[in-house]
Amino acid sequence: MTLAELDLTGDLSRPARLTVPDLLGLPQHRVAVSFECATSGVQHHRFSGPRLHDVLAGAGPSFDPVRRKDRLRFLIAVTGEDGHHAVLSWAEIDPDFAGAAVLLAVTVDGTPLDASGPQLVLPQDRCGARHVSGITAIRVDGGYGLGAPVPAPAGRAHTG
């Protein structure tokens, strides 16, 4: 059996290529989720896997330690094998801010996802539109390529 891989890239000190077995090496969380879908009604599933925050924190996001709230400018883009995309802000998953328990699921309803790849699960979403199956890439971006303001010159840095 071929294992699905996802590329973890962007503004990280330790980018990586991960498989479901790699993700199983992290603390696992379980959640029962109900999504209300416009086309197929309410869907109920059980997921398990590591929290997205734990996976990304382990990859060393390139936060500026001098700027107290620097992590607030970071975005997370998740891409699935079918081309489905979802974007989250770092503040959504950071325990110091919203602390959403977003999972990179490695099982769904007890079935391992080794061959198809992990799934992005946002248990707090009423609709499953940001659910991404078969994740192939996660990119962490500090925002400079997305039109975010460039840091102030030395001596004039805003520390929020």
Secondary structure, DSSP 8 states (H G I E B T S, - for coil): ----EEEEEESBSS-EEEEHHHHHTS--EEEEEEEEETTTEEEEEEEEE-BHHHHHHHT-B---TTSTTGGGG-EEEEEETTS-EEEEEHHHH-TTTT----EEESEETTEE-TTT--EEE-TT-SSGGG-BSSEEEEEEE-SGGGT------TT-----
